[in-house]
Structures are given as C-alpha cells and as structure tokens.
C-alpha cells in the first residue's frame, strides 16, 4: 500500500484503506470484484479510480466513473457520501458529481463538459436505458449525447451484479460490443458482487477478504394465520428490541405500506422508507431513520444497495439469494452489537425460492458472517439474455417522437414505438409495472392545467410505479403534448418509464411522511416554487458567419482537451462545426429570427438578440422547420464528405438516421419543400455556397442508407459516430453561450 493512497483515503473517509482497495489503486479496477457485505465496495468503486484518474495514471484512466446501483435503490446516500469525500479532498471544483436516479434522472449538466473528470451515480434502469439510446426521463434529442458519453472514456462499475436481472447481461453485451466495434477512448466495466454465481465477465478478478466478522443469527419468524400484513406487523412488534433499530424489508410498496400502518395501530414507533417520495421528503425520512436509535424501519428492496443502514434486528421476506444476502448485510452491519444481530425471515403469501428456504432452515439458530454468505452459492440463476449486436445497432437511430406521426392517436404507431422500447433488457417481465414515471401535484381551480402551466421542477417530482399510475381513474394524470405543447389528459399508451405527469393535488395520492399513497384522499401539499431566477438568453445579434467560425474554434479547443482521435475524425468534427448551421440561411429561419423585433441588422443571422419585453405571438408558416436538414441538403448537393454532412445534420438530434415528415406537414419534409431556394452564403474562410434549389424527393431513403453505412464503417461504428456528433453539439452550445447573458425579469412576472 502506498503511503500516498493511504493519505488520500484517510483524508476522504477518515479511515485507512483495506489492502485490496490499495491494490485496485495500484493496478486498476478489475473486471470482477467479489466482496462480502460491509467490506467497503463503495470506497473500492470510487477512490481507487479517482486516485488513478487524478494522481497515479491519468492517461490510462477513463475520465467518467459511472457507478450503477440496482434500479430500486436509494442512490441519494451514496451520492451524498461521494460528495463529502470530494469536499474533504478539495476536489469539488475539479471533479463533477451528478445524480441520475428518480426525479434527478433528468439532470443533464454532465453532458456539457465531456473533457471534465466526472462521477455519475445512478440506477441501472436510468443508465442502461441511456446506453441503449432510449433513456428513461431523457429528452429524445438528448439521447445521442447521453449515449455517446456513456460509451466513451467511461469506467462503468455495477454494484451487486445479481440484483440487476436482465441488466446484467445487457451490461456485459454492451462492453463486448464496445470492445468489438471500438470507441473513441477506452471504456471499461467492473462488476461487484456479495455473492458467487455463474457469472464470468472475463478478465481479471479480485476477491476481497471479510472486513469484520459481524455475526447474524438466523431464525424463522412465525407469522400467524389470517391477514398477512397485520400478522407480520404483530410479529415485528414482538421481535423488536427496545432501544435498537429493527429493519423490515418487504418485497412490494403495497405490503410495506400495510405493515407500516399495522405497526402504527399497535403503537410502535415506525418509519416508512421506499423510492416513491419527493426528494426532500425522502432525504428527511432517511435522515430520521439514520438518527433514531429506537425505531422500526419498514422498507422495500430499496435498501439492498446504497444506504448504509444497520439494525440489530432485520426482518425479511423470503427473497432470491442475492437480495437476501444484501438484506442480511443490514443486520449488525458495523458490528455495533458485539453479541450479534438477529436475521428473521418469513415466507410471503406468494411463496419464495425453495433453495433459499432450505439453506435458511438448515442454518436455523446459527450465527453466520458476511463471508459465509458470500461463499454459500445458493441457487443464483444465470441472467436472462441481453440485446444482441443487431438489436444494439438498430437502437442507434433516435427514438420515435409522437410529433412524427400524422395521427397522434394512431395506436399502430404507438405499438411500434413500444416494440422499440428497451424495458425487456433492463428488468424482468414481472417487474415492468414497477418501473417509475415521474409525478408532480398541482392544484387548479378549473380541475385542469391551463396553457400557461409550467413544467414541474425536479423538487416536485415523485417516482411512481407505472402499474399503480395505470390504475388511477381516467383523467387524473396530465402531460404536455409533444405536438402542440399543451397539457392534455394522459392516455394509457403515454405512460412509459420516465414520463412526467401532473396530478390533481385535491384528489390525493401522496403524503409527505409516507410518500406515494394512491389510496389516500387527503389533498397533497404542493411544493413551493423555487426562487425567481433571471431569464438567460442570447443578448446580442449574431451573424451566421460569426457563429460558424466561433463553433469551429470551440470544436478545436474541445478536441485539444480530449484524447486524440484517429486520423481524419477530428478534422471532420471541425469542418462539421464550421458548416453545421448553414441551413439557417433559409428564408423560413431568417423570418423567425427577425419576427417581432424592431432592430435586426442586415445580412444572414444565426442568433436573435433577446430582451425582457415579451414578443408578439409568432405563428411560423412551417412549424416543423429544421434548419439542420437544410444544412444537410446544402452539403449533400455540394458533394461534401458524407461524415461531415452527417455530423452537421445531427447536431440537434433531430436529423440522424430516419428522416420523415412530422405531424400533418406532408408534402413538406421537416418544414422544407421540394424546390425551395437558398441564398448564396459566403464565409470568412473564403468558402462560398452558391444559391441552390433544394430537392427533397427521394432524400429520406438515400439519407438513411448513407447514415447506416457510416454507422457500420470499420474504424467508425456507432459509439465513435455518436461521440463525434456530441463534439459538434457541445461546440455549438459553447459558441452560443459566448453571447448568452441574464435578462431582467419583467415587472409583471
């Protein structure tokens, strides 16, 4: 163990590292890490990577750490712990830290700095769906950026591999395809597990020794006949040792709510903790659970990975072996009870794994350690198959947008969209209903949101199981329509993982101390709006030539800060940045930039100067107009390099592989008519694009064929191609930001 790494870990955590953690810092992260519960896997996942990235081997260490927890986990505590480590190390400003779980899944600031070292902490549903280009709670147009950065220069770490269901095979397959098809910078994966099973990811493996021999006595908890939840509540109350914490882990939110209610009826002090809270309420309940020493904490599989909770007594329903080992890891976790803790189990109404029940019965009355549980090898089944190569390649196209449909109520189109979903590669069929949507509560005098109703902020959102959301009466949930931007009642086919909906606060459904409570009729207290912030927008008129040159400059700066790309690819990024907004020369876009403004300059523009005063209503004659399609047509007709043409077209995420009319705009194609004329464009580089007649007939099919050929080009492939798209896009964001600034808030707001 190097003294330098020991000081690094002591500074971050207050404790010395274990020898196996020091070995990871010296040698790098392996493909597989087997470690008993309580052996410091979170430290092993983060601090060796961080030390190598910043100190020991920066050039050989991916710049993004992607720490993946099982989808039902509470990631908040892991995120907060890492934030504390970064603060103690003085690295808060140097290393980005981002939470991608629950309502925080929408967070996207990490995408704007691909050259920065960063740590992403999230759940496997959120992160794997993004790695498949179908990100839950991710904007459709942002999907290629998330995809690119998760497949490039990233160190994935999956916590508790056997809790991931199909996600285990999906993660393995994605790493194999990255190795096979190539990435712009090395991306690796480490799998961590507290149990042993048939999984072999290949590559190196490390087995960590048991950190401390904390004892857990196993006993079966007798749950009397009659109503299961009420009987279990009575049994838990009888097993609770006053002055200590008891943790009860149940397999469904419904049962957790019922047992918690039963304990309350018995006068037993109890808290309910699960993923289905608004963020502030969840943090408050978790803090109370950690602080209170005499308590029964009723929870769900959310505590299996992430929270560092410990109880003298742990009560669990019979569960798959990997889950049961994690629940056992909450029993006397830190050895705070020298005589050991009690691990009590019962069989739920639906039964359970017979092999696990036999092992527990055989160990009745015995004390076991985390090492005993790691070595047991009890019936851990192989993971279901993940996506094949052709599946992953097919998902490279952007996900479908409802606005692409001529008829937004067309159920055939919606079924096709569902066939394009990735749920089956993330969770088992029986778990699909537990994937979350994001709900916020608002109160409306009219009973419905008006046109000016703002989108919900993250603080308002509560992850809600899709199955329970589907069971609400029709008309209870509202969402913003993708076609016209107005709020409308959600239809069953609208309710997908990550969708944001508004619910009527007067109809109930949420209690601050209990979280999502679909049977509660009590009006829901609405979250107060955040502080008023200044508007932020472009504060100057920006000419087209100026913006193109500034974007090329930003692309060059970005490339200089990243690992060197193969020959020709960096040059293509800079050239695409210089051409990306050529299509803004079209009259439809120039009209949009000038509409309602009194002082626009002459010449072709790229950006409008915004002011505090609202603009008069503007109704574009071509509402689906996409300037990047015009850029693609100009470069296509001019015979430019296919890669440069693709990157220029793809820089907003709309024109990628499939190009088709939106809504009812046909025969237009994304607002462009066959035969449209563009004016000449002269660039300060000396390049000239003459006036041109645009031809869209036959373009979509030819474009798709060319895009697929690029995707499948040896030495390029989907992961590199998406990364090049992202570099052009980030360069565009940064060039635009040169002219952004705060605007005063009008007095009437």
Residue pairs with C-beta under 8 A, 6 or more apart in sequence:
1 17
1 19
1 22
2 22
2 25
2 26
4 55
5 17
5 22
5 25
5 26
5 48
5 51
5 56
6 16
6 17
6 22
8 47
8 51
8 55
8 89
9 15
9 16
9 17
9 21
9 43
9 47
10 16
11 88
11 89
12 47
12 85
12 86
12 88
12 89
13 43
13 47
13 85
17 25
17 40
17 43
17 47
18 39
18 40
18 44
18 208
18 209
18 211
20 35
20 44
20 206
20 208
20 209
21 40
21 43
21 44
21 47
21 48
22 48
23 206
24 30
24 33
24 44
24 48
24 206
25 47
25 48
25 51
25 52
25 56
26 56
28 48
28 52
28 57
28 60
28 61
29 45
29 48
29 49
29 155
29 157
29 188
29 190
30 190
30 203
30 204
30 205
30 206
31 189
31 190
31 191
31 201
31 202
31 203
31 204
31 205
32 190
32 191
32 192
32 193
32 199
32 200
32 201
32 203
32 204
32 205
32 206
33 41
33 44
33 190
33 191
33 192
33 193
33 205
33 206
33 207
33 208
34 192
34 193
34 194
34 196
34 205
34 206
34 207
34 208
34 374
35 41
35 44
35 192
35 193
35 194
35 207
35 208
35 374
36 194
36 208
36 210
36 211
36 369
36 370
36 371
36 373
36 374
37 194
37 325
37 326
37 328
37 329
37 333
37 370
37 373
38 211
38 212
38 214
38 329
38 333
38 334
38 370
39 208
39 209
39 210
39 211
39 370
40 208
40 211
41 159
41 192
41 194
41 208
42 78
42 81
42 82
42 159
44 192
44 208
45 65
45 67
45 157
45 159
45 190
45 192
46 65
46 67
46 82
46 85
46 119
47 85
49 61
49 65
49 155
49 157
50 65
50 89
50 91
50 95
50 119
52 58
52 60
52 61
53 61
53 62
53 63
53 65
53 117
54 91
54 94
54 95
54 117
61 155
62 153
62 154
62 155
62 185
62 186
62 187
62 188
63 115
63 116
63 117
63 118
63 153
63 154
63 185
64 110
64 117
64 118
64 119
64 120
64 149
64 150
64 153
64 154
64 155
65 118
65 119
65 120
65 154
65 155
65 157
66 120
66 122
66 127
66 150
66 154
66 155
66 156
66 157
67 78
67 82
67 119
67 120
67 121
67 122
67 157
67 159
68 122
68 123
68 124
68 127
68 128
68 156
68 157
68 158
68 159
68 171
69 75
69 78
69 101
69 121
69 122
69 123
69 124
69 159
69 160
69 305
69 306
70 123
70 124
70 159
70 160
70 163
70 164
70 167
70 301
70 304
70 305
71 123
71 124
71 125
71 126
71 164
71 167
71 426
71 427
71 435
72 123
72 275
72 300
72 301
72 302
72 304
72 434
73 101
73 123
73 275
73 302
73 304
73 305
73 306
74 273
74 275
74 282
74 286
74 302
74 303
74 306
74 307
75 99
75 101
75 102
75 121
75 122
75 123
75 306
76 99
76 101
76 279
76 282
76 283
76 286
76 306
77 286
77 306
77 307
77 308
78 121
78 306
79 97
79 99
79 121
81 308
82 97
82 119
82 121
83 92
83 97
86 92
86 95
86 97
94 117
95 116
95 117
95 118
95 119
96 109
96 110
96 113
96 116
96 117
96 118
96 119
97 118
97 119
97 121
98 107
98 109
98 110
98 118
98 119
98 120
98 121
99 107
99 121
99 122
100 107
100 120
100 121
100 122
100 123
100 126
100 127
101 121
101 122
101 123
101 126
102 123
102 275
102 279
102 436
102 438
102 461
102 463
103 278
103 279
103 438
103 458
103 459
103 461
103 462
103 463
104 279
104 458
105 122
105 126
105 136
105 137
105 138
105 438
105 498
106 137
106 138
106 438
106 458
107 458
108 138
108 139
108 142
108 146
110 118
110 120
110 149
111 142
111 145
111 146
111 149
111 726
111 730
112 730
112 733
114 149
114 152
114 153
114 558
114 562
114 726
114 727
114 730
115 558
115 561
115 562
120 127
124 158
124 164
124 167
124 171
124 426
125 136
125 167
125 426
125 427
125 435
125 497
126 135
126 136
126 137
126 498
127 150
128 167
128 170
128 171
128 174
128 422
128 425
128 426
129 135
129 136
129 138
129 422
129 426
129 497
129 498
130 136
130 138
130 143
130 146
130 147
130 150
131 147
131 150
131 151
131 174
132 147
132 170
132 174
132 387
132 392
132 395
132 422
132 425
133 143
133 144
133 147
133 395
133 396
133 397
133 398
133 399
134 143
134 395
134 399
134 420
134 421
134 422
135 142
135 143
135 146
135 147
135 498
136 435
136 497
136 498
137 438
137 497
137 498
137 499
137 500
138 146
138 498
140 398
140 399
140 401
140 653
141 398
141 652
141 653
141 654
142 653
143 398
143 399
143 653
144 398
144 650
144 653
144 656
144 722
144 725
144 726
145 653
145 725
145 726
145 729
145 730
147 722
148 719
148 722
148 723
148 725
148 726
149 723
149 726
151 174
151 178
151 183
151 187
151 719
151 722
151 723
152 183
152 184
152 185
152 187
152 719
152 720
152 723
153 183
153 184
153 185
153 186
153 187
153 562
153 563
154 187
154 188
155 187
155 188
155 189
155 190
156 171
156 175
156 187
156 188
156 189
156 190
157 189
157 190
157 192
158 164
158 167
158 168
158 171
158 189
158 190
158 191
158 192
159 192
159 305
160 192
160 193
160 194
160 304
160 305
160 322
160 326
161 168
161 191
161 192
161 193
161 199
162 168
162 193
162 195
162 197
162 199
162 320
162 321
162 322
162 380
162 383
163 301
163 304
163 305
163 322
163 323
163 326
164 171
164 383
165 383
165 384
165 426
165 427
165 428
165 431
166 383
166 384
166 385
166 386
166 424
166 425
166 426
166 427
166 428
167 425
167 426
167 427
168 191
168 199
168 383
168 386
169 383
169 384
169 385
169 386
169 425
170 386
170 387
170 425
170 426
171 189
171 191
171 386
172 189
172 201
172 386
173 386
173 387
173 388
173 392
174 386
174 392
175 187
175 188
175 189
175 201
177 389
177 392
177 719
178 187
178 719
180 389
181 717
181 718
181 719
182 715
182 717
182 719
182 720
183 719
183 720
183 723
184 563
184 565
184 569
184 719
184 720
184 723
184 724
185 562
185 563
187 719
189 201
191 199
191 201
193 199
193 322
194 322
194 325
194 326
194 329
194 370
194 373
194 374
195 321
195 322
195 325
195 373
195 374
195 376
195 377
195 378
195 380
196 374
196 375
196 376
196 377
196 380
197 322
197 377
197 380
197 381
197 382
198 380
198 382
199 382
199 383
209 371
210 369
210 370
210 371
210 374
211 370
212 334
212 335
213 335
213 369
213 371
214 331
214 332
214 333
214 334
214 335
214 340
214 341
214 369
214 370
215 332
215 339
215 340
215 341
215 367
215 368
215 369
216 314
216 328
216 331
216 332
216 340
216 341
216 342
216 343
216 367
216 368
216 369
217 340
217 341
217 342
217 343
217 365
217 366
217 367
218 343
218 345
218 360
218 363
218 364
218 365
218 366
218 367
218 368
219 342
219 343
219 344
219 345
219 364
219 365
220 344
220 345
220 346
220 360
220 361
220 364
221 235
221 236
221 239
221 315
221 344
221 345
221 346
222 235
222 346
223 231
223 232
223 235
223 346
223 347
224 231
224 234
224 235
225 231
228 255
228 348
228 349
229 255
229 258
229 259
229 261
229 262
230 258
230 262
232 259
232 262
232 315
232 346
233 259
233 261
233 262
233 263
233 265
233 266
233 268
234 262
234 266
235 315
235 346
236 246
236 248
236 259
236 263
236 268
236 296
236 315
237 263
237 266
237 268
237 296
239 246
239 313
239 315
239 342
239 344
240 246
240 268
240 296
240 313
241 312
241 313
242 294
243 293
243 294
244 293
244 294
244 311
244 312
244 313
244 337
245 289
245 292
245 293
245 294
245 295
245 296
245 297
245 309
245 310
245 311
245 312
245 313
246 295
246 296
246 297
246 311
246 312
246 313
246 314
246 315
247 297
247 299
247 303
247 309
247 310
247 311
247 313
247 314
247 315
247 330
247 331
248 256
248 259
248 296
248 297
248 298
248 299
248 314
248 315
248 316
249 299
249 300
249 301
249 303
249 304
249 314
249 315
249 316
249 317
249 319
249 327
249 330
250 256
250 259
250 298
250 299
250 300
250 317
250 348
251 300
251 301
251 317
251 319
251 348
252 300
253 274
253 276
253 300
253 465
253 468
253 516
255 348
256 272
256 274
256 298
256 299
256 300
257 272
257 514
257 517
259 298
260 270
260 271
260 272
260 298
260 514
263 270
263 296
263 298
264 270
268 296
269 292
269 294
269 295
269 296
270 295
270 296
270 297
270 298
271 285
271 288
271 289
271 292
271 295
271 296
271 297
271 298
272 285
272 298
272 299
272 513
272 514
272 515
273 282
273 285
273 286
273 289
273 297
273 298
273 299
273 300
273 302
273 303
274 299
274 300
274 302
274 515
274 516
275 282
275 300
275 302
275 436
275 463
276 436
276 462
276 463
276 464
276 465
276 515
276 516
277 285
277 462
277 515
277 516
278 459
278 460
278 461
278 462
278 510
278 512
278 515
278 527
279 458
279 459
279 461
280 459
280 527
281 512
281 513
281 515
282 515
285 513
285 515
286 307
289 295
289 297
289 309
290 309
297 309
297 311
301 319
301 323
303 309
303 327
303 330
304 323
304 326
304 327
305 326
308 333
309 330
309 333
310 330
310 331
310 332
310 333
310 334
310 336
311 330
311 331
311 332
311 341
312 331
312 332
312 336
312 337
312 341
312 342
313 331
313 341
313 342
313 344
314 327
314 328
314 330
314 331
314 341
314 342
314 343
314 344
315 344
315 345
315 346
316 324
316 327
316 328
316 343
316 344
316 345
316 346
317 345
317 346
317 347
317 348
317 352
318 324
318 345
318 346
318 347
318 348
318 351
318 352
318 353
318 356
318 357
318 360
319 327
319 352
319 353
319 356
320 353
320 356
320 380
321 353
321 355
321 356
321 359
321 376
321 378
321 379
321 380
322 380
324 345
324 356
324 360
325 373
325 374
327 343
328 343
328 368
328 370
328 373
329 370
331 341
331 342
331 343
332 340
332 341
340 367
345 360
347 357
353 379
355 378
355 379
356 378
356 379
359 376
359 378
384 428
386 425
387 395
387 422
387 425
391 425
392 718
393 711
393 712
393 718
395 420
395 422
396 657
396 711
396 718
396 721
396 722
397 656
397 657
397 658
398 653
398 654
398 656
398 657
398 658
399 417
399 420
400 413
400 416
400 417
400 420
401 482
401 662
402 408
402 481
402 482
402 483
403 482
403 483
403 624
403 662
403 663
404 660
404 661
404 662
404 663
405 413
405 663
406 661
406 663
406 664
406 666
407 413
408 481
408 482
408 483
408 663
411 493
414 493
418 493
421 496
423 432
423 435
423 497
426 435
427 434
427 435
432 466
432 467
433 465
433 466
433 467
433 468
433 470
434 465
434 466
434 467
435 465
435 466
435 497
436 463
436 464
436 465
436 466
436 497
436 498
437 463
437 464
437 466
437 469
437 495
437 496
437 497
437 498
437 499
437 500
437 501
438 456
438 461
438 462
438 463
438 464
438 498
438 499
438 500
438 501
439 461
439 462
439 464
439 469
439 477
439 500
439 501
439 502
439 503
439 509
439 516
440 456
440 457
440 460
440 461
440 462
440 500
440 501
440 502
440 503
440 527
441 460
441 502
441 503
441 504
441 505
441 509
441 510
441 524
441 526
442 449
442 453
442 456
442 502
442 503
442 504
442 505
442 526
443 504
443 505
443 506
443 523
443 526
444 450
444 453
444 504
447 504
448 478
448 487
449 478
449 487
449 502
450 487
451 486
451 487
453 487
453 502
455 480
455 500
456 500
456 502
457 527
457 529
457 530
459 527
459 530
460 526
460 527
461 500
462 510
462 515
462 516
463 516
464 516
465 516
466 495
466 496
466 497
468 516
468 518
469 477
469 495
469 501
470 492
470 495
471 518
472 503
472 509
472 518
474 489
475 489
476 503
476 504
476 507
477 489
477 490
477 495
477 501
477 502
477 503
478 487
478 488
478 489
478 490
478 501
478 502
478 503
479 487
479 488
479 490
479 494
479 499
479 500
479 501
479 502
480 486
480 487
480 488
480 500
481 487
481 488
483 663
487 502
490 499
490 501
495 501
503 509
503 524
505 523
505 524
505 525
505 526
506 523
507 521
508 517
508 520
508 521
508 522
508 523
508 524
509 516
509 517
509 518
509 520
509 524
510 516
510 517
510 520
510 524
511 517
511 520
511 522
511 524
512 525
514 520
532 745
532 749
534 742
534 743
534 744
534 745
535 610
535 612
535 742
535 743
535 744
535 745
536 740
536 741
536 742
536 743
537 610
537 740
537 741
537 743
538 607
538 608
538 609
538 610
538 736
538 739
538 740
539 609
539 610
539 739
539 740
539 741
539 743
540 607
540 609
540 739
541 600
541 601
541 605
541 607
541 608
541 609
542 605
542 606
542 607
542 739
543 601
543 603
543 604
543 605
543 606
544 581
544 582
544 584
544 585
544 603
544 604
544 605
544 606
544 681
545 604
545 681
545 682
545 683
545 684
546 606
547 581
547 606
547 607
547 735
547 736
548 577
548 578
548 579
548 580
548 581
548 582
548 606
548 683
549 578
549 683
549 684
549 685
550 735
550 738
551 577
551 578
551 580
551 581
551 728
551 731
551 732
551 734
551 735
552 574
552 575
552 577
552 578
552 731
553 735
554 577
554 730
554 731
554 732
554 734
554 735
555 573
555 574
555 576
555 577
555 727
555 728
555 731
556 574
558 727
558 730
558 731
558 734
559 565
559 570
559 573
559 574
559 727
562 727
564 570
565 573
565 724
566 715
569 643
569 716
569 720
569 724
572 641
572 643
572 644
572 647
572 724
573 647
573 724
573 727
573 728
573 731
575 641
575 644
576 643
576 644
576 645
576 647
576 648
576 651
576 724
576 728
577 728
577 731
577 732
578 683
578 685
579 631
579 634
579 635
579 640
579 644
579 648
580 628
580 631
580 647
580 648
580 651
580 728
580 732
581 606
581 627
581 628
581 631
581 732
582 630
582 631
582 634
582 635
582 648
582 681
582 689
583 589
583 626
583 627
583 628
583 629
583 630
583 631
583 632
583 633
583 634
583 678
584 590
584 593
584 604
584 605
584 606
584 627
584 630
585 604
585 630
585 678
585 679
585 681
585 689
586 625
586 627
586 630
586 672
586 676
586 678
588 620
588 621
588 622
588 625
588 671
589 625
589 627
589 630
590 604
590 605
591 620
592 618
592 620
592 625
593 600
593 605
593 607
593 608
594 600
594 605
594 608
595 615
595 618
596 615
596 616
596 618
597 608
597 609
597 615
599 609
600 608
600 609
604 679
604 681
607 736
607 739
610 743
611 743
612 743
612 744
612 745
612 746
613 746
614 746
622 665
622 668
622 671
622 672
623 663
623 665
623 671
624 661
624 662
624 663
624 665
624 668
624 670
624 671
625 670
625 671
625 672
626 652
626 654
626 655
626 670
626 671
626 672
628 648
628 649
628 650
628 651
628 652
628 654
628 655
629 649
629 654
629 655
629 659
629 669
629 670
629 671
629 672
630 672
630 676
630 678
630 694
631 648
631 649
632 645
632 646
632 648
632 649
632 655
632 703
633 672
633 692
633 694
633 695
633 696
633 699
634 678
634 681
634 689
634 692
634 694
635 644
635 645
635 648
635 649
636 645
636 699
636 703
637 692
637 694
637 695
638 689
642 706
642 709
642 710
643 710
643 716
643 724
646 706
646 707
646 710
646 721
647 724
647 725
647 728
648 728
649 655
649 656
650 656
650 725
650 728
651 725
651 728
651 729
651 732
652 729
653 729
654 670
655 670
656 707
656 725
657 704
657 707
657 708
657 711
658 700
658 704
659 669
659 670
659 699
659 700
659 703
659 704
660 669
660 700
661 667
661 668
661 669
661 670
662 670
665 671
667 673
667 674
669 696
669 699
669 700
672 694
672 696
673 694
673 696
674 694
674 695
674 696
674 697
675 693
675 694
675 695
676 693
676 694
677 691
677 692
677 693
677 694
678 689
678 691
678 692
678 694
679 691
680 688
680 689
680 690
680 691
681 688
681 689
682 688
682 689
683 689
710 716
710 721
711 717
711 718
711 721
